C-alpha cells in the first residue's frame, strides 16, 4: 500500500487537532508536517503530545521545512487570512 504524506496547516487548533488524530489513526497516511502560527505556545512541541497521542516525531512549526520530500496532501484548517 502506498503511503500518503500529509501536512496540516492550523495543526494546534480544535479542528487541526481532530484532523491530526484521524491521520495518525489511518493506515496508509503519514503525518510529515504540522504548521501553526508563529506565536503559538506549542511551537516546537511534538504534535503527537499536543493531541494526546504521545510523541510521533513531528514538531509543530510555523513553516514547512523546505528539505521535506514532496507532500501528497496539505490540509488547511486555518482562518482565511492565514491561507
N, C-alpha and C positions, 0 to 999 in steps of 0.2 A: 504494500500500500504506500502510495506517495504521501509524504508529509507536507502540509501547507504551513508555510512560515507566516506568522501573524504579528502585526504591531497594533497596539491600542493607543489612540490619542484621546486623552481625557481619562487616563487609567485610574487615577485616585478618586474620581467622582463616584457617585452612587451607581450609575449605570455602567461606567467603565469597570468598576469592581465586579459587577454581575457578569459582564461580558468576559472578563478575565477568568472568573470561576468556570464559566461554560467552556472556554478554550482549554483550560487546564484539565477539565474532565472529559474532553472529547478526543477519542483516538484519531490519529491522522492529522492533528493540529499541534503546532509547536509555537508557543509564545516566545518571540525573539526580541521584542521591544515594548516598553511601557512608557508613554510620554505624558507629561502633565506640565502645569505652569511652572515657570522658573522660581516662583516664590512659594511653591508647595512645601509644607513641612516634611513630607515623606520623600522628598527628593533624595536619591542615593540609597533608599531602603530597598531591600529585596521585595519585589511586588507580591511574591507568594505570602510573605509575612503580612503585608498590607491587607491582603484579602483573607487572611486567616488560614492559609494553606501550608504554611512552612516555607522554607527557602526553595526557590525554583531556579535561582541563578540568573535572574533578570532584574536589574535595578531600575527604579523609577528615574527617568531622566527628563530633560526638557527639550532635547533634540534627538533625532535618530542618528545613531552612530554611522558615519559615512563608510566605515570599514565593514559593516554588516554585509553578508551575502544578500542578494536581492530578496525582497519580500514577495510573498504571494498575495497578501491582503493587508490593507491598512484600514482599520475600523476607527472612524472619527466620532466620538461621543463627547463633543465639546460645545461651547457656546458659539454662535455664529461668528463672532469677532475673532475667535481663535482659528477657525477654519480659514 
